[in-house]
């Protein structure tokens, strides 16, 4: 039977380090099912939001391969409503596919 990992539990028990995927589970599987970070939203996340406080910049990019406690995963609805704080820059990172 496969082992089930709770957030942080594996790290305390000497199991997988934070951000590592259990054996047989690829990054694509983990990213495909992460929910939006907004409270009460049950949509699937499509982008990752991070803040660069030193540069006063909000960065929206492709969904990170693993959940990060310092980043927010947002669904398309909340991504579209996002506004940077006054005086901050917003940067949207887009990944271009080859042959598209």
Buried (B, 14 or more C-beta within 10 A) or exposed (E): EEEEBEEEEBBEEEEBEEBEBBEEEEEEEBBEEBEBBBEEBEEBBBBBBBBEEEEEBBBBBEBBBBBEEEBBBBBEEBBEEBEBEEEBEEEEEEEEEEEE
